[in-house]
Amino acid sequence: CAFLLKGPSSINIFIATFCCLFSLSSLLLLCAACIHLSAGDGDHDDDHDKCATTTIGTAALFQECVDAVVHDFDEETNYAFLPTESDFKKSIEALFYLQFESSALDFTVCNCKYSINESSTLSTPDPHDNAAVAATNLRNKPAVTFIYGANRNSPTTAGLYSFLMLDPSDSPPNGSPARPGLHWLVYDFDGTTLSSGTAAQSYRRPAPDKAKHQYLFLLYKQNAFLQNFKLSDYVSSECSHCSFNVTAFATKNSLVLAGGNWQEATYDNYVAKLRIDSKQSVDCKTDIKNLCSAAQTVNGFWILVVFLLSSYYFI
């Protein structure tokens, strides 16, 4: 810029202005990239988990974690279909954690190529300690481990259970806080192995919009097999997983909430790809993070301008 400003002509000033703007824009893009990298994904920074799965081995530690889970559910989930804190404290039987495993993934969306590293996400028994993760990390069905008091990994009493995954953060017609979207439903299982039951709704990967979604995992105690169960009795006519009526499901089948967990997930570019694949509307300029084509177009424009003006100047 200083070199170009050596002459008083207006063309020199014009070229110098473009050069300076180009330098400034490049600096701003570099700063934005640094800020994005330093922000990270909100990984855990608290290594001390009072409900760590490796420490819940005694009755005292189990009860301590139960108290924490019940308190967190009452404090951080405000949904009418859940029982009060005092009622949940009386009915809770089990703690459970979920292990999500996802392999590395390469995909293209809006003409940009992206890569996702292999990931392992543990949703601990106390959901308060579970940091929000990218929805892509939850794309595969998790392994669920149930812990029943001091008698670890086996029910304290013989019985049957139902297991649900819900999205109360969903928007109509898919769901709402009163009637959440259904992502997973297994009933008549033995309380230890989900595959021992019947899957009325197979695992459906989270696909939140640009807001953060809270996914609930609920364990219900049954007093008998669910006879003549029909999923259509509890969902809306919009789709087979839309607006699940949790209250009607629990009331009609005499279910009692025996455990709960949740995991928060955030929107990512792979969700945008899934939406495009399913013919849903996606705005590449506003819905894609770190859009390569847009950045390349901006940089390419400035590079072309400076190249042409520099060529003109030296000619």
Secondary structure, 3 states (H helix, E strand, C coil): CCCHHHCCCHHHHHHHHHHHHHHHHHHHHHHHHHHHHHHCCCCCCCCCCCCCCCCCCCHHHHHHHHHHHHHHHHHHCCCCCCCCHHHHHHHCCCEEEEEEEECCEEEEECCEEEEECCEEEEECCCHHHCCCEEHHHHCCCCEEEEECCCCCCCCCCCCEEEEEEEECCCCCCCCCCCCCEEEEEEEEECCCCHHHCEEEECCCCCCCCCCCEEEEEEEEEECCCCCCCCHHHCCCCCCCCCCCCHHHHHHHCCCEEEEEEEEEEECCHHHHHHHHHCCCCCCHHHHCCCCHHHHHHHHHHHHHHHHHHHHHHHC
